[in-house]
Amino acid sequence: MRNLIILFITTIILISCNNNKKVKSTNVNSISSNVETVEYIKSLEFSSPANHAKIKMNTKISLSLNLKKGEKADSIDIFLSGNKIKTLYKAPYSFNYSFKNCTVGKTSLKAIAYHKDNKQGLTVRYLTIFPNKAPKRHSFKVIKTYKHNTNDYTQGLVFHNGYMYEGTGGTGHSCIKKIDLDGGNKEISVLDINPELFGEGITVYKDKIIQLTWTSGKGFVYDIKTFSLEYEFNYSTQGWGITTLGDKLIMSDGSNKLYTINPDSFQEEKEIEVYDNKGPVEKLNELEYINGKIYANVWMTDRIVIINPNTGVVEGDIYLQNLLSSREKSQLASKECVLNGIAYDSKTKRIFITGKKWPKLFHISIK
């Protein structure tokens, strides 16, 4: 009899639990069925600025919106480059905005109006932000000259813990070298890479050498002491230059863009465009991080630009057209043997410059 009572109570509990489960499931379904979808309507538009307007940094611009006749809005949110900059609650829907501390290049200005009955209005303007002043022109002085191997088509240059590391290009001729620059300018070790690949920029991150290749979409990570390959990674653009900025990597692809790369996952986290006061600075090549700024060779020129990595603004220019004599230039292997290679010794504050198959490498100071 006692066993029958226990069985009866257990059955009642199980039925009760199952009923509770059914009730919970029903509630969830009823809630999800009541979710309202947003209805987008053409209820507003920008009256200023004009679409595709060119705007200089640090200038105040009137941002004005018009609601269509008969429309009313509870509020209007304004977004620049995806970040909310203002909420407007009543007419006139206008305010002055100063484009300070923003990134340069092409961007979007978006407004969303919130109406009754879950309706929203959306309008977009596309803008281009320019620096408001020309880059500072820097002079330079050659402190010391070193011999440079004229077989080395320099693609990447980095100084680390007393040694120079050089990455060279050319299909079938690409390699990475470790050079004791201050100990007789001797090659300590050389790593030849796959002859089917065209080597590009290199950098050092912690105890690793990171190397890009040009068009294969492949990068490589090596142990800095042994040059042994540890793993490969992929990227979707061309590989040109690369440098280390704190706990991130910065990469160029020959355009006017710089990409922030996570050094653990090698995933792109951010991109910025690089502009001077005249427009986009294209063909950014070999990179070096020096005292908070990114120095970049502009391919096929003697120009190095100094870039603010937060805004993309070219803050400085260095023109190095007289590093090689006319005779030395005439003896270069081809017209593509141009300035390319920047390295920085953070301990001694030395800046090193060279070029593709150049006979010399230079220690320079910049004023």
C-alpha positions in Angstrom: 0.0 0.0 0.0 2.8 2.4 0.9 4.5 1.7 -2.5 1.3 2.5 -4.3 1.0 5.9 -2.5 4.6 6.8 -3.4 3.9 5.8 -7.1 0.8 8.0 -7.1 2.6 11.0 -5.7 5.5 10.6 -8.2 3.0 10.5 -11.1 1.3 13.7 -9.9 4.7 15.5 -9.7 5.7 14.4 -13.2 2.4 15.5 -14.7 2.7 18.8 -12.9 6.3 19.3 -14.3 5.2 18.5 -17.8 2.3 21.0 -17.6 4.7 23.7 -16.4 7.0 23.0 -19.3 4.1 23.4 -21.7 3.1 26.7 -20.2 6.6 28.1 -20.4 6.8 27.0 -24.1 3.5 28.7 -24.8 4.6 31.9 -23.2 7.8 32.1 -25.2 5.9 31.6 -28.4 3.3 34.2 -27.6 6.1 36.7 -26.8 8.0 36.1 -30.0 4.8 36.4 -32.0 4.2 39.9 -30.6 7.6 41.3 -31.7 7.0 44.3 -34.0 9.1 44.8 -37.1 10.5 48.3 -38.0 8.9 49.9 -41.0 11.3 52.2 -42.9 9.9 55.3 -44.6 11.3 58.2 -46.6 10.5 60.9 -44.0 13.7 63.1 -43.9 16.7 64.3 -45.8 19.8 66.4 -45.3 19.7 69.9 -46.5 23.4 70.3 -45.7 26.0 69.2 -46.2 25.8 68.3 -49.8 26.3 64.7 -50.8 30.0 63.9 -51.6 31.0 67.2 -49.9 34.8 67.7 -49.2 35.3 68.9 -45.7 38.5 70.0 -43.9 39.3 68.8 -40.4 38.7 71.2 -37.5 36.2 73.3 -39.5 32.6 73.9 -38.3 29.9 72.7 -40.7 26.2 73.2 -40.4 24.4 69.8 -40.3 20.7 70.3 -41.2 17.8 68.0 -41.7 14.3 68.5 -43.1 11.3 66.3 -42.2 8.9 65.9 -45.1 5.6 67.8 -44.8 3.2 66.2 -42.3 5.9 64.0 -40.7 6.7 64.2 -37.0 9.6 62.6 -35.2 10.1 61.7 -31.5 13.9 62.1 -32.0 16.6 62.0 -34.7 20.0 60.4 -34.1 23.0 61.5 -36.2 25.9 59.2 -36.9 29.4 59.9 -38.3 31.4 56.9 -39.5 28.9 54.7 -37.6 29.4 56.6 -34.2 26.5 58.6 -32.8 27.4 62.3 -32.5 24.1 64.0 -31.7 20.4 63.4 -30.8 17.9 66.0 -31.9 14.5 66.2 -30.2 12.7 69.2 -31.8 12.8 71.5 -34.8 14.8 73.1 -36.2 16.8 69.9 -36.8 20.1 71.7 -37.2 23.4 72.1 -35.4 27.1 73.1 -36.0 29.6 70.3 -35.9 33.4 70.6 -35.8 35.2 67.7 -37.5 37.9 67.3 -34.8 39.9 64.2 -34.0 38.2 62.2 -36.8 39.8 60.0 -39.3 40.3 61.4 -42.8 39.1 59.9 -46.0 35.7 58.7 -47.3 33.0 58.3 -44.7 29.3 58.5 -44.1 26.9 60.8 -42.3 23.7 59.1 -41.4 20.5 60.2 -39.7 17.7 58.1 -38.3 14.3 59.6 -37.4 12.1 57.7 -34.9 8.3 58.0 -35.6 5.2 56.5 -34.0 4.0 53.0 -34.8 7.6 51.7 -34.9 8.4 53.6 -38.1 11.9 54.9 -38.9 13.2 57.3 -41.5 16.8 57.0 -42.8 19.0 59.3 -44.9 22.7 59.2 -45.7 25.3 61.6 -47.0 28.7 60.5 -48.2 31.6 62.8 -47.3 35.4 63.1 -47.7 37.4 64.5 -44.8 40.7 66.2 -45.7 43.5 67.4 -43.4 43.2 71.2 -42.9 46.9 71.9 -43.5 49.9 70.7 -45.5 52.4 68.2 -44.0 55.4 69.7 -42.3 58.5 69.5 -44.6 61.4 67.9 -42.8 65.1 68.1 -43.7 67.6 65.3 -43.1 71.3 64.8 -42.5 73.4 61.7 -43.3 75.3 60.6 -40.2 77.0 57.5 -41.5 77.0 55.3 -44.6 77.2 51.5 -44.8 77.7 49.2 -47.8 74.5 47.5 -49.0 74.4 44.4 -51.2 73.3 45.4 -54.7 71.7 42.0 -55.2 69.2 42.7 -52.4 65.8 44.0 -53.7 64.9 45.5 -50.3 61.2 45.0 -49.4 61.4 45.1 -45.6 63.9 46.5 -43.1 63.8 46.3 -39.3 66.4 46.8 -36.5 66.0 44.7 -33.4 68.2 44.0 -30.4 71.4 45.1 -32.1 70.8 43.4 -35.5 69.4 44.5 -38.8 66.9 42.2 -40.4 66.2 42.6 -44.1 63.5 41.0 -46.3 64.1 40.9 -50.0 61.9 40.4 -53.0 61.9 38.9 -56.4 60.5 35.6 -57.5 63.2 33.0 -56.9 65.4 35.4 -55.1 63.4 36.3 -51.9 65.0 35.9 -48.5 65.4 37.2 -45.0 68.8 38.2 -43.7 70.2 38.8 -40.2 73.0 41.4 -40.4 75.5 42.5 -37.7 75.6 46.1 -38.9 77.8 47.4 -36.2 80.0 44.4 -36.1 81.5 44.7 -39.5 78.2 44.7 -41.5 78.3 40.9 -41.8 75.5 38.6 -42.8 74.9 36.3 -39.8 72.2 34.1 -41.3 70.1 33.9 -44.5 66.7 32.2 -45.0 65.7 31.6 -48.6 61.9 31.4 -49.0 59.8 29.4 -51.4 61.1 30.4 -54.9 57.5 30.6 -56.2 56.8 33.5 -53.8 57.7 37.2 -53.9 58.9 38.4 -50.5 57.6 41.7 -49.2 57.7 43.6 -45.9 58.9 42.2 -42.5 58.6 43.2 -38.9 59.5 41.8 -35.5 56.7 41.1 -32.9 58.0 39.7 -29.6 60.4 36.9 -30.5 59.0 36.4 -34.0 59.7 37.6 -37.5 56.6 38.2 -39.6 56.9 38.3 -43.3 54.4 39.2 -46.1 54.4 38.1 -49.7 53.2 40.2 -52.6 50.2 38.6 -54.4 49.9 35.1 -52.9 47.9 36.2 -49.9 50.3 34.3 -47.6 52.3 35.5 -44.6 54.8 33.6 -42.5 55.9 33.6 -38.9 59.5 32.6 -38.0 61.4 32.1 -34.8 63.8 35.1 -34.7 66.7 33.0 -33.3 66.6 30.0 -35.6 64.6 31.3 -38.6 62.5 28.2 -38.4 59.0 28.5 -39.8 56.3 28.3 -37.1 53.1 28.9 -39.1 51.5 30.6 -42.0 48.6 33.0 -42.2 46.4 34.4 -44.9 45.1 37.8 -45.9 42.8 39.0 -48.7 44.7 41.9 -50.1 48.2 42.3 -51.5 51.1 42.3 -49.0 53.5 45.4 -49.2 54.7 46.8 -45.9 54.3 45.8 -42.3 55.3 47.2 -38.9 54.6 46.7 -35.2 52.6 49.3 -33.2 52.4 48.2 -29.6 50.4 45.0 -29.5 49.1 45.3 -33.1 50.5 45.0 -36.6 50.0 47.7 -39.2 50.0 46.5 -42.9 50.0 48.3 -46.3 48.8 46.9 -49.6 50.0 49.6 -52.1 46.9 51.7 -51.8 46.3 54.6 -49.5 45.0 52.3 -46.8 46.6 51.0 -43.6 45.2 47.9 -41.9 45.4 47.1 -38.2 46.0 43.3 -37.8 45.7 41.2 -34.6 49.1 39.4 -34.2 47.5 36.4 -32.6 44.7 35.7 -35.0 46.0 37.7 -38.0 42.5 39.0 -38.5 42.0 42.6 -39.7 40.5 44.8 -37.0 40.5 48.2 -38.5 41.5 50.1 -41.6 42.2 53.8 -42.1 42.8 55.9 -45.2 45.9 58.1 -45.5 45.4 61.6 -46.8 47.4 64.8 -47.0 45.8 68.2 -47.7 45.7 67.4 -51.4 44.0 64.1 -51.2 44.7 60.3 -50.8 48.4 59.3 -50.6 48.6 56.2 -52.7 51.3 53.5 -53.1 52.1 53.2 -49.4 54.9 50.6 -49.2 57.5 49.8 -46.5 56.5 50.9 -43.0 58.2 51.7 -39.8 56.8 52.8 -36.4 58.8 55.6 -34.9 57.9 57.6 -31.8 54.1 57.3 -32.1 54.0 57.8 -35.9 54.1 55.6 -38.9 56.8 56.3 -41.5 55.9 55.0 -45.0 57.8 54.9 -48.3 55.7 56.1 -51.2 56.6 53.6 -54.0 58.5 54.8 -57.0 59.3 58.1 -55.3 62.0 59.5 -52.9 59.2 60.6 -50.5 58.6 59.3 -47.0 55.4 60.3 -45.3 54.9 60.6 -41.6 51.4 59.4 -40.7 49.3 59.8 -37.6 48.1 56.2 -37.0 44.9 57.4 -35.3 43.6 59.7 -37.9 45.4 58.8 -41.2 46.7 62.4 -41.5 50.0 62.9 -43.2 51.7 65.2 -40.7 55.2 65.3 -42.2 57.2 64.8 -45.4 60.8 63.8 -46.0 62.2 64.0 -49.5 65.4 62.0 -49.9 66.2 62.5 -53.6 69.8 63.3 -53.1 70.9 60.3 -51.0 72.5 58.6 -54.0 74.7 60.5 -56.4 73.8 60.9 -60.1 76.4 58.3 -61.0 75.1 55.8 -58.4 71.6 56.3 -59.7 72.7 55.6 -63.3 74.2 52.3 -62.2 71.1 51.0 -60.6 69.8 47.8 -62.1 66.4 49.2 -63.2 64.0 52.1 -62.7 62.3 50.1 -60.0 65.3 50.2 -57.8 63.9 53.1 -55.8 64.0 54.2 -52.2 62.5 51.4 -50.0 63.5 50.5 -46.5 63.1 52.2 -43.2 64.4 50.8 -39.9 64.6 52.4 -36.4 66.9 51.5 -33.5 64.9 52.6 -30.5 67.8 52.3 -28.1 70.2 54.6 -30.0 67.4 56.6 -31.8 69.0 55.9 -35.2 67.0 55.9 -38.4 68.3 53.8 -41.3 67.3 54.2 -45.0 68.1 52.2 -48.1 66.6 51.2 -51.4 66.1 48.2 -53.7 69.5 47.0 -54.9 71.1 50.2 -53.7 74.9 50.2 -53.0 74.5 52.0 -49.7 72.5 52.0 -46.5 72.3 55.3 -44.6 72.0 56.3 -41.0 70.2 59.7 -41.1 68.9 62.2 -38.7 65.6 64.1 -39.3 64.9 67.7 -38.4 
